[in-house]
Amino acid sequence: MVTLWGRLTSSNVQKVVWALGELKLEYKHVPIGGRYGGNKLPDYLAMNPNGLVPMLRDGGLVIWESHAIVRYLCAEYGSSTLFPPEPAERALVDQWTDWTATTFQPAWIDVFWLLVRTPVPEQNQAAIDKALNQTNRCFDIMEKRLGEVPYLGGAHLTYADIVAGVAMYRWTTMPIDRPARPNVDAWHARLKERQAFVKGVNVDYEELRGRLAF
């Protein structure tokens, strides 16, 4: 039995929930972190010394770090679909997955923290504008790629779309101006046709608004 630890309002946990849904894997969910706490307790730290979420156990294997978890699930249970078997094709998927981790996610998460999680009296408009500019540059890169192929990894959905696509619900529901990007919008529309995306990613985040910590 697969077990997933984490709170469902975490975008990193949402990547794993979405992947599990795409793979139609049954799993046990243990709410932890945020308002649930528990992620700094000795038993949890013994499995996950980073003390963050998500964490996944599959049999005797314990994994933390969301991208590592998603890659594992897709390789173990979704080879040739979410996890391309050919090294050259998989390299492109890894390229966009790693770009999300190093460039895209830090940018859009900054916008979310500065605009949603930071209480209004403490918000810094200059910092928000800087984060928005960085995120928009990322979306411009994605716009070009998605004009060439329907998904970031190529012709079909892969784990690259999962780790990047979790941004879309928050990006499209935050009170910001969003330049027209028809290719990104079409990609998002394709993602919204997937039940696993809707269930895992379109999660209300009101409990996080104006809250820097729990």
Beta strands, then each sheet from edge to edge (+ up, - down):
strand 1: 2-5
strand 2: 27-30
strand 3: 55-58
strand 4: 61-64
sheet 1: 2+ 1+ 3- 4+
end
